[in-house]
Amino acid sequence: MAKLTLSVDSRVVSRAKQYAKQRGVSVSKVVEGYLAAIAEPPPPATGPTPILRSLRGILKKADIGDYRKHLASKYR
């Protein structure tokens, strides 16, 4: 296991110690868990969200030309 020296505001350290104590772990374990979490690549998406699934296919009859005309008039 490697050692790491950090410079942290004393108020943050105090709150971190309280947080760790409430959970029955050391501050080192809290920091290790955080660093492990941010070092991991995000999990792959499992598919569209429920909201996106509910919208799928809603614009099948939409005309891209009409949309472009709308944007052109909107941003004149």
JOCORPE-V295297 format. One record per pair of residues at least 12 apart in sequence whose ideal C-beta (glycine too) atoms are under 6 Angstrom apart, sorted by the first residue. I is the first residue (numbers start at 1). J is the second residue. D is the distance in Angstrom with one decimal. If there is no record, write none. Layout:
i;j;d
I;J;D
I;J;D
//
This chain:
none
//
